[in-house]
Amino acid sequence: MKTGFVYILKCSDGSYYTGVTNDPERRRYEHQSGLGGGIK
């Protein structure tokens, strides 16, 4: 069974972004480098 993670990020404009991943370190890097995806 694979492990999944739900995460909540507070954005620089004060809003929140939620996501699901199986690799939290990769997603952290993607968000910090501007590759995070999501609604713009």
HELIX and SHEET records of a PDB file:
HELIX    1   1 PRO A   24  GLN A   32  1                                   9    
SHEET    1   A 2 PHE A   5  LYS A  10  0                                        
SHEET    2   A 2 TYR A  16  THR A  21 -1                                        
END                                                                             
